[in-house]
Amino acid sequence: MAEKEFRTGLSICGGGMLGIGPLTLLKCIESDLREISGNKTLQIQDFFDCYAGTSTGSIITALLVKGISANDAFQIFKENVASIFTKYPLYKRLNPKCPTYDHTNLLRLLKEKIGDVKMKELPSPTFIPTTRMNGKKAVEKVWDDRDEELLRFAVATSAAAPTYFDVIEKDGQSYCDGGLWANDATMVLESGMKLRFPETKLRVMVLNTGMSVPNNAYGNMSLLGWAKYLISDWIARTGNSNCFEAMANLGKENFIRISPIIDQAIELDKVERLDEVIDLWEKEYVKKKEELLAFILNEKKEA
């Protein structure tokens, strides 16, 4: 990649079927950019130089870096998400170690849409967090565009959400969801780019797949109450510190995070609520359209 003063990055958080939300937003942006430019073949990728994605965010990232338009990626996700969440037969789920969903259809889809391209063959710097589980190496692992590994394998490891899907195993190494330590990959993106291109300034757009849910907990709670709160509520907010730090490092003008506010969290496997999530993100785009387009086109807003 040739050196230049600024690069614009896209970071997408994990969140199961909620990934239809960021794809809705990207599709809307892409459509408006085509209308503004008069170029009907323009793609959202024409405005981003680097990518990071965790779990579902890694699936979206892979489709984009493979050259699939946001509109087509949206259609692929929408048409296949129900089959991705195909439950194992009940007799298998009676085994306490059996996850809820069979990842066969996800692996098939990755093979079909991504093929056998290797990470090192990608056209843009790309960072995909996963988690190693064999106890012999550091838990944190980031696949990037210098790795020999297949892109689809990297994505499969990042999307192996515990209790939802099987862990991914290869050469004696087990991998599971990158969201266990980097559900929001913003700092992974910033750190990776800083190490690779230390003289280059970075601008980042973050899409919070899980959206923002008001914190209704207060006062003292029991041990069980705190555990439920930490798992269901607080872990979902861990990416906020990443974004706070990235904004401080990059400058407010070089950072934007989109996270629709919802009353209650939507579970990541509730495929029947897909249209509701699409509607939420379409409305968010209407509210943030001017700001988003100005950011992507790198235009200074008038005071």
Disulfide bonds with the S-S distance in Angstrom:
none
